[in-house]
Structure formats: C-alpha cells, structure tokens
Amino acid sequence: MCDQTFVAATFGPCDSCGTASPLMNIYIKNEPINYCSFCMEVMACQGLQKGETLATLKKECESLKKKLEEDRGKLNDVELHQVAEKVEVVGALSIKTRRVLKGHTNKVLCMDWCKDKRRLVSSSQDGKVIVWDGFTLNKEHGMSMPTTWVMACAYAPSGCAVACGGLDNKCSVIPLSLDSNENCAAKKKTVAMHTNYISGCTFTNSDMQLLSCSGDGTSALWDVESGQLLQSFHGHTSDILSLDLAPSETGNTFVTGGCDKKANVWDMRSGQNIQSFECHESDINCVKYYPSGDAFASASDDATCRFFDLRADREVAVFQKDSIVFGASTVDFSLSGRLLFAGYNDYTINVWDVLKGTRISMMFGHENRVSRVRLSPDGTALCSASWDNTLRVIDIFCCFQA
C-alpha cells in the first residue's frame, strides 16, 4: 500500500466491479485506477498475514514513526540560536512602502516577480490576472480567467509568459505580448489538469516545464509545449497548498506543504519523496527554500514558522511568540538568508532573524490577511499581496542589505 495515494472522489463505473458509485482515484506505481469504497477495502485487505488487520497495521505504522522520531532526536546536538549567540544582532529596520498597486476588485491570492526585477504578476478572487510595472504602477496586461479564485500564478524565467490556475482545476500558460492592447488571454494554453483546484505553480529553470500542485493531494511536472504529464508525485494524504523549487540552476528537487501538516521534499527525476517533515500542528500554507537550497522554511495555521535543515534532516528553528495567535500564511527569505519575512492572518508582516530566532520588526499597512510575500530578484524590495485587494512594494534595501 505504500505506493498508493487516495485523492479526490469522482463518480462513475468502478474499474473492479463496474458499479456506478463515488470513486477514489488510486495511484499504483503512478498508474491511476478508479475503485469504489468496497473494492478499495477488499484490495487493502488482500495480502494480510494471519491475525493482521488494518487497525494493527496502522498501530504498527505509528509505532515505527515514533521510533524514527526518537532516533532523529538522538542525533540532535545544539539549536541554531545557540550556535549564533556570538553573531552580531541585526539593527532596527527602517521600512518604507514605495508603491501600492490597486486594480483588483477582490482578494489578491498570489503574486510573483519577473526576473527583470521590475514587472510582477498577480492573481485574484475576481478572476483576473494582472501584469504590473512595479516602477510606474501601470497595468501592462489584464486577463480574465474562466473561474474566480485564481489561486496560483507564476512568471516564466524568460519573462515572456505567465502561468495561472485555480478552481477550474487547470493550470494555463499565457504568452505575453509587447502590445498592451493585444488580447493575451485568447492565446492561453491549458498545460496541467488535476482532479481538484490548483493551489500552486512554478516554472522550472526554463519556460519548457511547469510544476503544479493541487487540492487533490498530488503535484506534477508538465511539458509546456505538448501539455504532456512528465512525472507525478504522490505522498500527501490531503490538499497540497504550496510548493517551491530548489534555487540551484541544476537542482532537481522541490518541496511541498499541505493540509496533512507535512512538508515533503521530492526528486523530480524519480518522482520519489526523499525527505518528509511533520512538525506543524495545523495546515502548512507556504513553503520556501533557503537561498542556498540546503534548507527551507514553512508557514502554518498553528501561528508558527519553522526552519528545516535538509542536511541535518530535522527542524532547527521555530519562529513564534506568545503574542502571535493568528496563522502564518506566507514566508520568504532575504537575499542572504539572514531575514525571514512572514505574512500573517492579522494583516501584519513579521521580520525574523533566522539565526537568532527573534522578531526584529513588524510591517503594517494591509487591511486584511497577507496572502503572499515575495522578495524581488535583486533583493531590494518586498512585494506583499493581501485580501484587501491590493499589493504593496516595500523598500528594504535602504534599511538592511540582507
């Protein structure tokens, strides 16, 4: 059963008994089959040894998981903040909002920077995808999608296209034109298709491949030109809410986080889950790689952000305060990795010292949940998207060249 994942239910004839009923999409060695609940239980019980039941196997699984955590704990030597005791403290930050981007008529759910460090794309619950000039505040392109809740968007590395997806279960790529009057949405091409909503997408290191994750509990690698599925990744037991690609140009890994409280690291070549972390107490809303690619941070509804070192194979820091009771929705690092920017459901952005684990500043201005924070490619500005229908471009270069 370890190579199977049960995802969103559909309705139709069972592949085993032929009865029309609600079906579970089951993946066996990446091959999908559709079984009804009865046939699924029959299949699950096949091969059980004498005296074994599903309950005893679940109990044994939990016991092995607990033993694994105990063995991991024995290897722990010292916490990150203890190692950094002699590191110089980061001074107070002088943070200024330079631009406020207004144009969406509903919650802004996602945004991404172009590599030219000037343009950015945003998607919203109003069903619109907007490409902005961050310097002049001009809207270069405004595209209507066939669904509201456009939950994911991403800029292509070349800057010549954007990808987006949401409640229509599809991830589409839209080529951009230099002519602002041209209808770019008419050229959109469906690349990815899931059985539930698209929660995140990102291009790999070229415009030719796209990673997507979904509420169906899976993530997938797609060929942009043909729309062909290149690799699928099964291991989460609930909705995946976020993914992030390793920053190395030759990197072949990415990380996902979801409603099963797990953060999983995947190998794109093999489709295997190579590392898994289960430390949060609630949904993981966002995951983001450390600039070196050796670690990643996560943000959760349990009001904490956590820092995981892939080399140590464990959590090395928790960013939390007793006064913070609202969930964390998004995270991103400064260019050096010394600062962690985290957006929360109480409309604030907290700035954490990664090494010392302390909060060094707070940013105010939004009037609703902060849904996304992203650092510009040159590290001089931070853009935040919010459910207050706006995006804010914040100057951080003047305060700390991190």
Disulfide bonds with the S-S distance in Angstrom:
none
